[in-house]
Amino acid sequence: MRLFIAEDGAVVTEHNGAEVKWNATIFDRTDFRNIPHLFREINGYWAHLPADRQYRIWLGYKAISEQFETTSERTRLAMNIAGLLDQMYADMPMEELDRWIGFHGAVKFPPDGSLLLEHDPYDPNPGRTYLKRDYNGLVTITAALRPMIPIWGEYMRRVKDEVGSEYKEYIAIRLLRNTHVMRSEPIERLRRYVDATLSVSANQSNAYIISGLGSEETIEWLLAMVCIRRIAVGDIDASDTRGNIITNVFGFISNTLRDFDKRFGGGVRDKNPDKDTGEDEGSILESFKVKQEVSPGDIILYNVYAEDPKAMAIKIDPTIDLKLLDLALSRVDRLQNASLSKHHITLCQWVLHRVLPPLAIPLLLKPGLLRSLAVTQALIWHWGIYDIAALVTATRHFADDELVPFDSKVRITPSTLEQLLALFPHLMPADKNQTSEKKSNYAIAAISLLIRELSGCMWQYHAPPELLKHCTGVDGDRRAALQPSTPEQIGLLIIATHQKRNTPHPSI
């Protein structure tokens, strides 16, 4: 079982004389001839495996090749290939590959002394410093991603026109999302490196500030670019003239961020480059020319991101009980043909801001929006705010001549009010005659608007029974009106989402 480059440039998988050719021309900027040992480690590792495991890996390649021939719809193609890759990589454990490289590999590492053994205690950004033990994991990841070169080559070529050139890598890396590779410590370390480098390099591009990518999506997008465009096809050997893996990754990230304007809609220029604008004369965003609203590629990106509700939930709150998410997902399809209300969008925007920009929520297609509603419901349920969690998937129920009165005046407890005033101390620049801090506070105003949206009707609940048993006022037909405690619970939700905003981003 081996991989090699044919004379015509095709990537070939071969086993016992049988071959499958793959079109990898999408890697047009990579001259494989300049990397003579591209498949040295993975071929050597495969030769070390028992014959039955080599055969299963070969069958995996054949099955994936057949999928490219028989499946044209992108989502189904991705799902089928991802399942086959799960099986393939189960026969290539990372720990085993790492041991093989350590005992039998011929990798040239950076010279002794060029990599630190421990972080400098005064290093302000240790995520950007690869230690020697971190670099060993990077070598293993490089070898582990080599088998994906032919598959990514074919897949990105097929989906490029549909998802857009700038998002094909982001889509392609998700083929591995359920494998042990993407859950490995070396990938987590690489993600931290990307995040740390991005944090000090983002000022190179104005487009980064106002593009459709949020902070979490940008990290994942850049990680995908690094894995596919640099690590998978880069030289594994360190060299005095060509550097090593991490120096090449750093150069790649720097160049990518430098070209961020070109990648996402062209340059975003200062409208008044010679004018010194005071802080009271407009926001940072207002000082730049307006880009087009949202590109088709951005919309696809958001919907692809919403394909993994588990990842979304864990990134917001790693303590979440995923059984709650499973229960929410099992019921959310009941809204497939329902008309969604403004409160559905609003609650998603409040809760999911760490993983999707608020403006992206209305752009989601119905399947992605329903998954996002399930994540929102599960998180609010996990936080113990049960009535609001149930409302996340509730739909309006209008009976003949039915009018449900509700006092829309916001009434919350003094302790909750105190927390809201502390979190949102600024007052709304509204009516100058308003002297009440409660009326002028942004959080209280948000609660009032949401109550106004929710009041005046009964709500038909579609939440799981396990959630509804914690809710108040639900009748035998799974209906309920707003409860007197609803404003208080919305206040608690605002506090909870604000706390999550200020906690470190977890990695998964």
C-alpha positions as CSV (number, residue, x, y, z in Angstrom):
1,M,0.0,0.0,0.0
2,R,1.5,3.3,-1.1
3,L,1.0,6.8,-2.5
4,F,3.1,8.3,-5.3
5,I,3.1,11.0,-7.9
6,A,2.7,9.8,-11.5
7,E,4.6,11.3,-14.4
8,D,1.5,13.2,-15.5
9,G,1.2,14.9,-12.0
10,A,-1.7,12.7,-10.8
11,V,-1.6,11.4,-7.3
12,V,-1.8,7.6,-7.3
13,T,-2.8,5.1,-4.6
14,E,-1.5,1.6,-5.3
15,H,-1.9,-1.7,-3.6
16,N,-0.6,-5.1,-4.9
17,G,-0.4,-3.7,-8.5
18,A,-3.9,-2.1,-8.5
19,E,-4.0,1.6,-8.8
20,V,-6.5,4.5,-8.4
21,K,-5.5,7.9,-9.9
22,W,-6.6,11.2,-8.4
23,N,-6.8,14.7,-9.8
24,A,-4.8,17.0,-7.5
25,T,-4.5,19.9,-9.8
26,I,-6.2,22.1,-7.2
27,F,-2.8,22.1,-5.5
28,D,-1.5,24.1,-8.5
29,R,0.8,26.2,-6.3
30,T,2.5,23.2,-4.9
31,D,5.3,21.6,-7.0
32,F,5.4,18.1,-5.7
33,R,8.6,17.5,-7.6
34,N,10.4,19.8,-5.1
35,I,9.3,17.5,-2.2
36,P,11.0,14.2,-3.1
37,H,10.0,12.6,0.2
38,L,6.4,13.7,0.2
39,F,5.0,10.3,1.0
40,R,8.1,8.7,2.7
41,E,6.7,8.5,6.2
42,I,3.2,7.4,5.4
43,N,4.3,4.8,2.9
44,G,6.9,3.4,5.4
45,Y,4.2,3.3,8.1
46,W,1.7,1.6,5.8
47,A,4.4,-1.0,4.9
48,H,4.8,-1.7,8.6
49,L,1.0,-2.5,9.0
50,P,-0.5,-6.0,8.8
51,A,-1.8,-7.0,5.4
52,D,-5.4,-6.9,6.5
53,R,-5.2,-3.3,7.7
54,Q,-3.4,-2.3,4.5
55,Y,-6.2,-3.9,2.5
56,R,-8.9,-2.1,4.5
57,I,-7.2,1.2,3.8
58,W,-7.0,0.4,0.1
59,L,-10.7,-0.5,0.1
60,G,-11.4,2.9,1.7
61,Y,-9.7,4.7,-1.1
62,K,-11.6,2.7,-3.7
63,A,-14.9,3.4,-2.0
64,I,-14.1,7.1,-1.8
65,S,-13.2,7.1,-5.5
66,E,-16.5,5.5,-6.3
67,Q,-18.3,8.1,-4.3
68,F,-16.8,10.8,-6.5
69,E,-18.1,8.9,-9.5
70,T,-21.6,8.2,-8.2
71,T,-22.6,11.0,-5.9
72,S,-23.1,14.5,-7.2
73,E,-24.9,16.3,-4.3
74,R,-22.3,18.0,-2.1
75,T,-23.8,17.4,1.3
76,R,-24.4,13.7,0.7
77,L,-21.0,13.3,-0.9
78,A,-19.3,14.9,2.1
79,M,-21.3,12.7,4.6
80,N,-20.4,9.5,2.7
81,I,-16.7,10.4,2.4
82,A,-16.5,11.4,6.1
83,G,-17.9,8.1,7.1
84,L,-15.4,6.2,5.0
85,L,-12.6,8.3,6.4
86,D,-13.7,7.5,9.9
87,Q,-13.1,3.8,9.1
88,M,-9.8,4.4,7.3
89,Y,-8.3,6.5,10.1
90,A,-9.4,4.0,12.7
91,D,-6.8,1.7,11.1
92,M,-4.1,4.4,11.4
93,P,-4.0,5.4,15.1
94,M,-2.0,8.6,15.8
95,E,-0.2,7.1,18.7
96,E,1.0,4.2,16.5
97,L,2.1,6.5,13.7
98,D,3.9,8.7,16.2
99,R,5.8,5.7,17.6
100,W,6.7,4.5,14.1
101,I,8.2,7.9,13.2
102,G,10.1,7.9,16.4
103,F,11.7,4.5,15.9
104,H,11.8,4.1,12.1
105,G,11.3,7.5,10.5
106,A,13.9,9.5,8.7
107,V,12.6,12.9,9.5
108,K,15.2,15.7,9.8
109,F,14.3,17.8,12.9
110,P,15.5,21.3,13.6
111,P,19.0,21.3,15.2
112,D,19.3,21.0,19.0
113,G,18.9,24.3,20.7
114,S,16.7,25.9,18.1
115,L,13.5,24.9,19.9
116,L,12.9,25.8,23.5
117,L,12.2,23.0,26.0
118,E,10.0,25.2,28.3
119,H,8.2,28.5,27.8
120,D,9.8,31.7,28.9
121,P,7.9,32.8,32.0
122,Y,7.9,36.4,30.7
123,D,6.6,35.4,27.2
124,P,3.4,37.5,26.7
125,N,2.0,35.2,24.1
126,P,3.3,31.6,24.7
127,G,0.8,30.2,22.3
128,R,3.0,31.4,19.5
129,T,6.1,29.6,20.7
130,Y,6.4,25.9,19.7
131,L,8.4,23.8,22.2
132,K,10.4,20.8,21.1
133,R,7.7,18.4,22.3
134,D,5.1,20.4,20.5
135,Y,7.1,20.2,17.3
136,N,7.2,16.4,17.5
137,G,3.4,16.3,17.4
138,L,3.5,18.6,14.4
139,V,5.6,16.1,12.6
140,T,3.1,13.4,13.3
141,I,0.2,15.5,12.1
142,T,2.1,16.2,8.9
143,A,2.5,12.5,8.2
144,A,-1.1,11.8,9.3
145,L,-2.5,14.3,6.8
146,R,-0.6,12.9,3.8
147,P,-3.2,10.3,3.0
148,M,-5.7,13.2,2.5
149,I,-3.8,14.8,-0.4
150,P,-5.6,12.9,-3.2
151,I,-9.0,13.0,-1.5
152,W,-8.8,16.7,-0.8
153,G,-7.5,17.3,-4.3
154,E,-10.6,15.7,-5.9
155,Y,-13.1,17.1,-3.3
156,M,-12.0,20.7,-3.5
157,R,-12.0,20.6,-7.3
158,R,-15.6,19.3,-7.2
159,V,-17.0,21.8,-4.6
160,K,-15.0,24.9,-5.6
161,D,-17.7,26.4,-7.8
162,E,-20.5,25.8,-5.4
163,V,-18.9,27.0,-2.1
164,G,-16.5,29.6,-3.5
165,S,-12.7,29.5,-3.9
166,E,-12.0,31.0,-0.5
167,Y,-14.1,28.5,1.4
168,K,-13.2,25.2,-0.2
169,E,-10.5,24.4,2.4
170,Y,-12.8,25.3,5.2
171,I,-15.4,22.8,3.8
172,A,-12.8,20.2,2.9
173,I,-11.2,19.8,6.3
174,R,-14.6,19.0,7.8
175,L,-14.4,15.6,6.1
176,L,-12.1,14.7,9.0
177,R,-14.2,16.3,11.7
178,N,-15.1,13.0,13.4
179,T,-11.7,11.3,13.1
180,H,-9.1,11.1,15.9
181,V,-6.8,13.4,13.9
182,M,-9.0,16.5,14.4
183,R,-9.4,15.7,18.1
184,S,-5.7,15.1,18.7
185,E,-3.5,17.2,20.9
186,P,-1.2,18.3,18.0
187,I,-4.2,19.7,16.2
188,E,-5.3,21.5,19.4
189,R,-1.8,22.9,19.8
190,L,-1.8,24.1,16.2
191,R,-5.2,25.7,16.7
192,R,-3.8,27.6,19.7
193,Y,-0.9,28.7,17.6
194,V,-3.2,29.9,14.9
195,D,-5.3,31.8,17.4
196,A,-2.3,33.4,19.1
197,T,-0.7,34.4,15.8
198,L,-4.0,35.8,14.5
199,S,-4.5,37.8,17.7
200,V,-1.3,39.8,17.0
201,S,-1.6,39.9,13.2
202,A,-5.2,40.9,12.7
203,N,-4.4,44.6,12.5
204,Q,-2.7,43.9,9.1
205,S,-6.1,43.8,7.4
206,N,-9.1,46.0,7.7
207,A,-11.1,43.3,6.0
208,Y,-10.6,41.0,8.9
209,I,-12.4,43.5,11.1
210,I,-15.6,43.8,9.0
211,S,-15.6,40.6,6.9
212,G,-18.4,38.1,7.3
213,L,-16.0,35.9,9.4
214,G,-16.5,36.0,13.1
215,S,-13.5,35.4,15.4
216,E,-14.2,31.6,15.9
217,E,-14.9,31.0,12.2
218,T,-11.7,32.9,11.3
219,I,-9.6,30.6,13.5
220,E,-11.2,27.5,12.0
221,W,-10.9,28.9,8.4
222,L,-7.2,29.7,9.0
223,L,-6.6,26.3,10.6
224,A,-8.1,24.6,7.6
225,M,-5.9,26.7,5.2
226,V,-2.8,25.8,7.3
227,C,-3.5,22.1,7.4
228,I,-4.4,21.7,3.7
229,R,-2.3,24.3,2.0
230,R,0.9,24.1,4.1
231,I,1.2,21.1,6.4
232,A,-0.4,18.3,4.3
233,V,1.7,19.2,1.2
234,G,4.7,20.8,2.8
235,D,8.2,19.4,3.5
236,I,8.4,17.4,6.7
237,D,12.2,17.8,6.9
238,A,13.8,20.8,8.5
239,S,16.4,22.5,6.4
240,D,18.9,25.4,6.9
241,T,17.7,27.0,3.7
242,R,14.0,26.1,3.6
243,G,13.2,26.3,7.3
244,N,11.1,23.8,9.2
245,I,7.4,23.1,9.6
246,I,6.6,25.8,12.1
247,T,8.6,28.5,10.4
248,N,6.8,27.7,7.1
249,V,3.4,27.8,8.9
250,F,4.2,31.2,10.3
251,G,5.2,32.5,6.9
252,F,2.1,31.1,5.4
253,I,-0.2,32.7,8.0
254,S,1.5,36.0,7.7
255,N,1.1,36.0,3.9
256,T,-2.5,34.9,4.1
257,L,-3.4,37.6,6.5
258,R,-1.6,40.2,4.4
259,D,-3.8,39.2,1.5
260,F,-7.0,39.1,3.5
261,D,-8.4,42.2,1.8
262,K,-8.1,40.5,-1.6
263,R,-9.6,37.3,-0.5
264,F,-12.7,38.8,1.0
265,G,-14.2,41.3,-1.3
266,G,-11.3,43.7,-2.1
267,G,-9.6,46.4,-0.1
268,V,-11.5,48.2,2.6
269,R,-10.1,51.7,2.6
270,D,-10.3,54.6,4.9
271,K,-12.8,57.1,3.6
272,N,-10.9,60.0,5.1
273,P,-7.2,58.8,5.3
274,D,-5.9,62.3,6.1
275,K,-8.6,63.3,8.6
276,D,-8.0,62.8,12.3
277,T,-11.4,61.7,13.4
278,G,-12.3,62.1,17.1
279,E,-13.8,59.3,19.0
280,D,-17.1,61.1,19.2
281,E,-17.4,61.6,15.5
282,G,-18.2,58.0,14.5
283,S,-17.3,54.3,15.1
284,I,-14.4,52.4,13.7
285,L,-16.6,50.7,11.2
286,E,-18.0,54.0,10.0
287,S,-14.5,55.2,9.1
288,F,-14.3,52.6,6.3
289,K,-16.0,52.3,3.0
290,V,-18.9,49.9,2.9
291,K,-18.4,46.5,1.4
292,Q,-21.1,44.5,-0.3
293,E,-23.6,43.2,2.2
294,V,-22.9,39.4,2.3
295,S,-21.3,37.3,-0.4
296,P,-22.8,33.9,-1.4
297,G,-19.6,32.3,0.0
298,D,-20.2,33.8,3.4
299,I,-23.7,32.4,3.5
300,I,-22.4,28.9,2.6
301,L,-19.7,29.3,5.3
302,Y,-22.3,30.1,8.0
303,N,-24.5,27.1,7.0
304,V,-21.6,24.7,6.9
305,Y,-20.6,25.9,10.4
306,A,-24.1,25.2,11.6
307,E,-23.8,21.5,10.4
308,D,-22.0,20.6,13.6
309,P,-24.3,21.5,16.5
310,K,-22.2,19.6,19.1
311,A,-19.1,21.7,18.2
312,M,-21.1,24.9,18.5
313,A,-22.5,24.0,21.9
314,I,-19.2,22.9,23.4
315,K,-17.4,26.1,22.2
316,I,-20.0,28.2,24.0
317,D,-20.1,26.1,27.2
318,P,-17.8,23.1,27.4
319,T,-19.7,22.0,30.6
320,I,-23.0,21.4,28.7
321,D,-24.7,18.0,29.1
322,L,-24.8,16.8,25.5
323,K,-27.8,14.6,26.3
324,L,-29.8,17.9,26.4
325,L,-28.6,18.7,22.9
326,D,-29.6,15.3,21.6
327,L,-33.1,15.8,23.1
328,A,-33.4,19.2,21.6
329,L,-32.3,18.0,18.2
330,S,-34.8,15.1,18.3
331,R,-37.7,17.6,18.5
332,V,-36.6,20.6,16.5
333,D,-37.7,19.1,13.2
334,R,-41.3,19.7,14.3
335,L,-40.6,23.3,13.2
336,Q,-39.7,22.3,9.7
337,N,-42.9,23.7,8.2
338,A,-43.6,26.3,10.9
339,S,-43.4,30.0,10.5
340,L,-40.6,31.3,12.7
341,S,-41.0,34.5,14.8
342,K,-38.6,37.3,15.6
343,H,-37.9,35.9,19.0
344,H,-36.4,32.7,17.5
345,I,-33.8,34.8,15.7
346,T,-33.2,37.1,18.7
347,L,-32.5,34.3,21.2
348,C,-30.2,32.5,18.8
349,Q,-28.3,35.8,18.3
350,W,-27.9,36.3,22.0
351,V,-26.7,32.8,22.8
352,L,-24.7,31.9,19.7
353,H,-22.7,35.1,19.3
354,R,-19.4,33.3,20.1
355,V,-19.7,30.9,17.2
356,L,-21.8,32.8,14.6
357,P,-22.0,36.6,14.1
358,P,-25.5,37.8,15.0
359,L,-26.0,39.1,11.4
360,A,-25.4,35.5,10.2
361,I,-28.4,34.0,12.0
362,P,-31.1,35.3,9.6
363,L,-29.0,34.1,6.6
364,L,-29.1,30.4,7.7
365,L,-31.1,28.1,5.6
366,K,-33.9,26.3,7.5
367,P,-31.9,23.1,8.4
368,G,-29.0,25.2,9.8
369,L,-31.4,27.6,11.6
370,L,-33.2,24.6,13.2
371,R,-29.9,23.1,14.4
372,S,-29.0,26.5,15.8
373,L,-32.3,26.7,17.7
374,A,-31.6,23.3,19.2
375,V,-28.2,24.4,20.3
376,T,-29.7,27.6,21.8
377,Q,-32.4,25.6,23.6
378,A,-30.0,23.0,25.0
379,L,-27.6,25.7,26.3
380,I,-30.4,27.7,28.0
381,W,-31.8,24.5,29.4
382,H,-28.3,23.6,30.7
383,W,-28.2,27.0,32.4
384,G,-31.4,26.3,34.3
385,I,-33.5,29.0,32.6
386,Y,-36.3,26.6,31.7
387,D,-39.2,28.7,30.5
388,I,-37.0,30.7,28.1
389,A,-35.4,27.4,26.9
390,A,-38.9,26.1,26.1
391,L,-39.8,29.3,24.2
392,V,-36.8,28.9,21.9
393,T,-38.8,26.4,19.8
394,A,-42.4,27.5,20.7
395,T,-44.7,28.8,17.9
396,R,-47.6,31.2,18.2
397,H,-51.0,29.7,18.8
398,F,-53.9,31.9,17.9
399,A,-57.4,30.6,18.7
400,D,-60.6,32.3,17.7
401,D,-61.1,35.5,19.6
402,E,-58.3,34.5,21.9
403,L,-56.5,37.4,23.5
404,V,-53.9,36.8,26.2
405,P,-53.3,39.9,28.3
406,F,-49.9,40.4,29.8
407,D,-48.5,43.4,31.7
408,S,-45.5,44.3,29.5
409,K,-43.9,46.4,32.3
410,V,-40.5,44.8,33.1
411,R,-40.4,43.5,36.6
412,I,-37.2,41.8,37.8
413,T,-35.7,41.2,41.2
414,P,-33.4,43.8,42.7
415,S,-30.4,41.5,42.6
416,T,-30.9,40.8,38.9
417,L,-31.4,44.5,38.2
418,E,-28.2,45.3,40.1
419,Q,-26.2,42.8,38.0
420,L,-27.6,44.2,34.7
421,L,-26.8,47.7,35.7
422,A,-23.3,46.6,36.5
423,L,-22.8,44.8,33.2
424,F,-24.4,47.5,31.1
425,P,-23.7,50.8,32.9
426,H,-24.2,53.0,29.9
427,L,-27.6,54.7,29.3
428,M,-29.5,54.9,26.0
429,P,-29.4,58.3,24.4
430,A,-33.1,58.5,24.2
431,D,-35.7,60.9,25.6
432,K,-33.9,63.5,27.7
433,N,-36.8,63.6,30.0
434,Q,-36.3,60.0,31.0
435,T,-34.5,60.0,34.3
436,S,-35.1,56.4,35.3
437,E,-31.9,54.4,35.0
438,K,-34.0,51.3,34.6
439,K,-35.8,52.7,31.6
440,S,-32.6,53.9,29.9
441,N,-30.5,50.8,30.5
442,Y,-29.7,48.8,27.3
443,A,-30.4,45.5,28.9
444,I,-33.8,46.5,30.3
445,A,-34.7,47.9,26.9
446,A,-33.8,44.6,25.3
447,I,-35.9,42.7,27.8
448,S,-38.9,45.1,27.1
449,L,-38.6,44.6,23.3
450,L,-38.5,40.8,23.7
451,I,-41.5,40.8,26.1
452,R,-43.4,42.9,23.6
453,E,-42.7,40.4,20.9
454,L,-43.8,37.4,23.1
455,S,-46.9,38.8,24.7
456,G,-50.5,38.8,23.4
457,C,-50.9,35.2,22.5
458,M,-50.5,31.6,23.7
459,W,-47.4,29.7,22.7
460,Q,-47.5,26.1,21.5
461,Y,-44.5,24.3,22.9
462,H,-42.5,21.8,20.9
463,A,-39.7,21.3,23.5
464,P,-38.8,17.8,24.8
465,P,-41.0,16.6,27.7
466,E,-37.9,16.4,29.9
467,L,-37.7,20.2,29.6
468,L,-41.4,21.0,29.9
469,K,-41.7,19.2,33.2
470,H,-39.5,22.1,34.6
471,C,-41.7,24.8,33.1
472,T,-44.6,26.7,34.7
473,G,-48.1,27.3,33.3
474,V,-48.0,24.6,30.6
475,D,-51.4,23.0,30.0
476,G,-52.3,19.5,28.8
477,D,-52.1,20.6,25.2
478,R,-48.5,21.8,25.7
479,R,-49.5,25.5,25.5
480,A,-48.7,28.3,27.8
481,A,-48.8,32.1,28.0
482,L,-46.0,34.3,29.3
483,Q,-45.4,33.9,33.0
484,P,-44.9,36.8,35.5
485,S,-41.3,35.4,35.9
486,T,-40.5,35.7,32.2
487,P,-38.8,39.1,32.4
488,E,-36.7,37.9,35.3
489,Q,-35.6,34.8,33.3
490,I,-34.7,36.9,30.3
491,G,-32.6,39.0,32.5
492,L,-30.8,35.9,33.8
493,L,-30.2,34.8,30.3
494,I,-28.6,38.1,29.4
495,I,-26.3,37.8,32.4
496,A,-25.4,34.2,31.5
497,T,-24.6,35.1,27.8
498,H,-22.5,38.0,29.0
499,Q,-20.5,35.8,31.3
500,K,-19.8,33.3,28.5
501,R,-18.7,36.2,26.3
502,N,-15.9,37.0,28.8
503,T,-14.6,33.4,29.4
504,P,-11.7,32.0,27.4
505,H,-12.6,30.3,24.1
506,P,-12.4,26.5,24.6
507,S,-10.8,24.3,22.0
508,I,-12.4,21.1,20.8
